């Protein structure tokens, strides 16, 4: 998704391939294993585990699938740069494939953002007492609204990825024609200019989406966290809160806060990288290592946060640990 259109390079701001691999390989490997385990907990819950209900089950499945996709892309990115690049020895193909992998990771991250927004809004409707008529209507139709948001996100995903693929194909054709100097150069140049304009509009829309998502997540998350905090304090004063309920409330507050912090830091980082790469005359992250690392860190943080704060996954980890201990005790 991120392309470098500047041919005047003043300095290079990026990450070395070795640093990129040393960061992303362990993060991606751990995240893939955890998400496979989460998928197992959802498909084959152990006896006594909390049963997930719709639409939370769909949202968690979306998060697990998207996190797995991002981390497989990250591993393939490393494999491509260190293995296939040596075999192909073609810098231009490397740039095209790198851009397309970055696009897949970017749009998959947007799906994670959408799923997290929907999950926060679901918690907001379930926890916070709603009195305004609009919010009451929102709560009554929350399932249909969540599914509609996921469908719209899928449409945006396919549209954005199609635009990026079309741009790369058109740019490749134009470079070949520019080299051969045949009669179709003008038509391909016009086609490339059109694709570039659409791609530029797509970039601005993506940046706007990130900014809007920050506002929505901050508003809904802060309202939910503040209500839970006040509710817990009031219950503590009245002596009606149990230690178990108190832990659950604190876990919910922690999970929402951590996700907001992750979203804030990673969204800001992506916005900076995208703007710098698109509009700076300097060579900013032309290989996409910084962008992919930010997305991988966001995915890894989201995976850990799910494992800690989602009770089916947390119970699954405890159950697996108990089974492992029993196995080692039986060996002795």
HELIX and SHEET records of a PDB file:
HELIX    1   1 UNK A   17  UNK A   43  1                                  27    
HELIX    2   2 UNK A   56  UNK A   79  1                                  24    
HELIX    3   3 UNK A   80  UNK A   84  3                                   5    
HELIX    4   4 UNK A   85  UNK A   88  1                                   4    
HELIX    5   5 UNK A   91  UNK A  127  1                                  37    
HELIX    6   6 UNK A  133  UNK A  140  1                                   8    
HELIX    7   7 UNK A  142  UNK A  180  1                                  39    
HELIX    8   8 UNK A  185  UNK A  238  1                                  54    
HELIX    9   9 UNK A  243  UNK A  279  1                                  37    
HELIX   10  10 UNK A  289  UNK A  309  1                                  21    
HELIX   11  11 UNK A  311  UNK A  331  1                                  21    
SHEET    1   A 2 UNK A  12  UNK A  13  0                                        
SHEET    2   A 2 UNK A 283  UNK A 284  1                                        
END                                                                             
